[in-house]
Amino acid sequence: MSEKKVIETIDLKMTYKAGKVAVHALRGVDLVVEQGEFVAIMGPSGCGKSTLLHILGCMLKPSSGKVVIDGEDVSNMSEQERTEVRRRKIGFVFQKFNLFPTLTAEGNIRLAERIRKNGRLPDSGGVSMSEILKLLNLEGRLHHKPAEMSGGEQQRVAIARALVNHPAIVLADEPTGNLDSEHSQIVLNMFKQLNEKFGQTILMITHSEEAASVASRILRMRDGRILQ
């Protein structure tokens, strides 16, 4: 495995204000994810894992600490600068598929590609579109809209959309939370293949022991900290 760090956090903290009360969502998180790893983070609701994912996804700025994404320190970047890093470096897969209902599967995937190009970002290597579609078994579903697809098919479209711009890392937020057991296993097996066959770096948060079991490393969070 490569020793290149795709994610590194040092003493990462996040505090919210709820009226006059300070809520400490993260209490000093140290984390390293190397290129080619598949890491699952587990923990009960309110442990801070979603806050951590949003910071790693450049959607939130931490209260303090250091965050490095694929060699770029994003800790003190402006919102616009973080947006550029997010476009270039990160693919997202959410529990709610977040597909545009009026677009076909292909339209949803190509929209992500156009957003990248509109940002005038350089082309990069990675899994080709044909390889993505073959792996996700979507070749025959490209002209269907979300309402015409099962939940598992919609999630596969969401995964393809996350991969189309060859991200340094895929961040998956409870990606099987809205799926039945059969489709959950299909999606998890596809994540595993993406990691093992193509070397895609993946960080997934989940409540499910079964989902976490496909990862190469499992971390557990409680009370805003990663347990050692």
C-alpha positions as CSV (number, residue, x, y, z in Angstrom):
1,M,0.0,0.0,0.0
2,S,1.2,3.5,-0.8
3,E,2.3,5.6,2.1
4,K,0.8,8.8,0.6
5,K,-1.6,10.4,3.0
6,V,-4.9,11.3,1.4
7,I,-6.4,12.5,4.7
8,E,-4.6,13.7,7.8
9,T,-6.1,15.5,10.8
10,I,-4.3,16.7,13.8
11,D,-6.1,17.6,17.1
12,L,-9.2,18.4,15.1
13,K,-11.9,20.1,17.2
14,M,-15.4,21.4,16.4
15,T,-17.6,23.4,18.8
16,Y,-21.1,24.5,18.1
17,K,-23.1,27.1,20.0
18,A,-26.6,26.1,21.0
19,G,-27.8,29.2,22.7
20,K,-25.4,29.8,25.5
21,V,-24.3,26.2,25.6
22,A,-21.1,25.1,23.8
23,V,-21.5,21.7,22.1
24,H,-18.2,19.9,21.6
25,A,-18.8,17.8,18.5
26,L,-15.2,16.9,18.0
27,R,-12.7,16.8,20.9
28,G,-9.3,16.4,19.3
29,V,-9.4,13.9,16.4
30,D,-6.1,12.5,15.0
31,L,-6.7,10.6,11.8
32,V,-4.6,9.3,8.8
33,V,-6.0,7.6,5.8
34,E,-3.5,6.5,3.2
35,Q,-4.0,6.2,-0.5
36,G,-5.7,2.9,-1.4
37,E,-7.3,2.4,2.0
38,F,-11.0,1.6,2.7
39,V,-11.8,2.9,6.1
40,A,-15.1,2.6,8.0
41,I,-15.9,4.8,10.9
42,M,-18.6,3.6,13.3
43,G,-20.2,5.1,16.3
44,P,-23.6,5.9,17.9
45,S,-25.7,8.9,16.9
46,G,-24.2,12.2,18.2
47,C,-20.6,10.8,18.4
48,G,-19.3,13.3,15.9
49,K,-18.8,11.1,12.9
50,S,-21.0,13.1,10.6
51,T,-19.4,16.4,11.7
52,L,-16.0,14.8,10.9
53,L,-17.2,13.7,7.5
54,H,-18.4,17.2,6.7
55,I,-15.1,18.7,7.7
56,L,-13.2,16.2,5.6
57,G,-15.5,16.9,2.7
58,C,-14.6,20.6,3.0
59,M,-18.2,21.5,3.8
60,L,-17.4,22.7,7.3
61,K,-14.5,24.7,8.7
62,P,-13.2,23.3,12.0
63,S,-13.0,25.3,15.2
64,S,-9.3,24.4,15.5
65,G,-6.8,21.8,14.4
66,K,-5.3,20.8,11.1
67,V,-6.9,19.1,8.1
68,V,-4.9,18.1,5.1
69,I,-6.7,16.6,2.0
70,D,-4.5,15.0,-0.6
71,G,-1.6,17.3,0.3
72,E,-3.6,20.5,0.7
73,D,-4.0,22.1,4.1
74,V,-7.7,23.2,4.1
75,S,-7.9,24.1,7.8
76,N,-8.0,27.9,7.2
77,M,-9.2,28.1,3.6
78,S,-12.1,30.3,2.6
79,E,-15.4,28.7,1.6
80,Q,-14.6,29.3,-2.1
81,E,-11.1,27.7,-1.7
82,R,-12.7,24.7,0.0
83,T,-15.2,24.4,-2.7
84,E,-12.4,24.1,-5.3
85,V,-10.7,21.4,-3.3
86,R,-14.0,19.6,-3.0
87,R,-14.5,19.7,-6.8
88,R,-11.0,18.4,-7.5
89,K,-10.4,15.9,-4.8
90,I,-13.6,14.5,-3.3
91,G,-16.5,12.3,-4.4
92,F,-19.6,12.0,-2.2
93,V,-22.1,9.2,-1.8
94,F,-25.0,10.0,0.6
95,Q,-27.7,7.9,2.3
96,K,-30.3,9.9,0.4
97,F,-29.2,9.5,-3.2
98,N,-29.6,13.2,-4.1
99,L,-30.3,12.6,-7.7
100,F,-32.1,15.1,-9.9
101,P,-35.5,13.6,-10.6
102,T,-35.9,15.1,-14.0
103,L,-32.5,13.8,-15.3
104,T,-31.7,10.3,-16.5
105,A,-29.0,8.3,-14.9
106,E,-26.6,9.4,-17.5
107,G,-27.7,13.0,-17.1
108,N,-27.0,12.9,-13.4
109,I,-23.6,11.5,-13.9
110,R,-22.7,13.9,-16.7
111,L,-23.9,16.9,-14.7
112,A,-21.1,16.2,-12.1
113,E,-18.7,16.0,-15.0
114,R,-19.8,19.3,-16.4
115,I,-19.5,21.0,-13.0
116,R,-15.9,19.9,-12.9
117,K,-15.2,21.1,-16.4
118,N,-16.8,24.5,-15.7
119,G,-14.3,24.8,-12.9
120,R,-11.6,24.5,-15.5
121,L,-10.0,21.7,-13.7
122,P,-7.3,19.5,-15.3
123,D,-8.0,16.0,-16.5
124,S,-6.7,13.2,-14.3
125,G,-6.3,9.5,-14.5
126,G,-8.4,6.9,-12.8
127,V,-11.2,4.5,-13.5
128,S,-12.7,5.1,-16.9
129,M,-16.4,5.8,-17.4
130,S,-16.9,2.5,-19.2
131,E,-15.2,0.7,-16.4
132,I,-17.4,2.5,-13.8
133,L,-20.6,1.6,-15.7
134,K,-19.6,-2.0,-16.2
135,L,-18.6,-2.5,-12.6
136,L,-21.8,-0.9,-11.3
137,N,-24.0,-2.8,-13.9
138,L,-25.5,0.5,-15.1
139,E,-25.0,0.1,-18.9
140,G,-28.6,-0.8,-19.5
141,R,-30.1,1.8,-17.1
142,L,-28.5,5.1,-18.4
143,H,-31.7,6.4,-20.0
144,H,-33.9,5.8,-17.0
145,K,-34.9,8.5,-14.5
146,P,-34.7,7.9,-10.7
147,A,-38.4,7.2,-10.4
148,E,-37.9,4.3,-12.8
149,M,-35.1,2.7,-10.8
150,S,-34.9,0.7,-7.6
151,G,-33.1,2.2,-4.6
152,G,-30.1,0.0,-5.2
153,E,-29.9,1.3,-8.8
154,Q,-30.2,4.9,-7.7
155,Q,-27.4,4.4,-5.2
156,R,-25.2,2.9,-8.0
157,V,-25.9,6.0,-10.1
158,A,-24.8,8.1,-7.1
159,I,-21.6,6.1,-6.8
160,A,-20.9,6.6,-10.5
161,R,-21.5,10.3,-10.2
162,A,-19.0,10.4,-7.3
163,L,-16.4,8.5,-9.4
164,V,-16.7,10.4,-12.7
165,N,-14.1,13.0,-11.8
166,H,-11.5,10.6,-10.5
167,P,-11.5,11.9,-6.9
168,A,-8.6,11.3,-4.5
169,I,-11.1,10.0,-2.0
170,V,-14.7,8.9,-1.9
171,L,-16.6,9.9,1.3
172,A,-19.7,7.7,1.9
173,D,-22.3,8.8,4.4
174,E,-24.4,5.8,5.5
175,P,-24.5,4.6,1.8
176,T,-26.7,1.6,2.6
177,G,-29.0,3.3,5.1
178,N,-32.0,3.5,2.6
179,L,-31.5,0.0,1.1
180,D,-32.8,-3.4,1.9
181,S,-30.3,-6.1,2.8
182,E,-30.0,-7.5,-0.8
183,H,-29.2,-4.1,-2.4
184,S,-27.1,-3.1,0.6
185,Q,-24.8,-6.1,-0.1
186,I,-24.6,-5.4,-3.8
187,V,-23.5,-1.8,-3.1
188,L,-21.0,-2.8,-0.4
189,N,-19.5,-5.4,-2.8
190,M,-19.1,-2.7,-5.4
191,F,-17.3,-0.4,-2.9
192,K,-15.0,-3.3,-2.1
193,Q,-14.3,-4.0,-5.8
194,L,-13.6,-0.3,-6.4
195,N,-11.1,-0.4,-3.6
196,E,-9.4,-3.7,-4.3
197,K,-9.5,-3.6,-8.2
198,F,-8.9,0.1,-8.9
199,G,-7.3,1.3,-5.6
200,Q,-10.0,3.8,-4.9
201,T,-9.5,5.4,-1.4
202,I,-12.8,5.3,0.5
203,L,-13.9,6.6,3.9
204,M,-17.3,5.4,5.0
205,I,-19.4,6.3,8.1
206,T,-22.0,3.7,9.1
207,H,-24.0,2.4,12.0
208,S,-23.9,-1.1,10.5
209,E,-21.4,-3.7,11.5
210,E,-22.2,-5.6,8.3
211,A,-21.4,-2.6,6.2
212,A,-18.2,-1.8,8.1
213,S,-17.0,-5.4,7.7
214,V,-16.2,-4.9,4.0
215,A,-13.7,-2.1,4.9
216,S,-10.0,-2.9,5.3
217,R,-9.9,-0.9,8.6
218,I,-12.6,0.0,11.1
219,L,-12.4,2.9,13.5
220,R,-14.9,3.7,16.3
221,M,-15.9,7.1,17.6
222,R,-17.5,8.1,20.9
223,D,-18.0,11.5,22.4
224,G,-16.2,13.4,19.7
225,R,-13.1,11.2,19.7
226,I,-11.7,8.2,17.8
227,L,-11.2,5.4,20.2
228,Q,-7.7,3.9,20.3
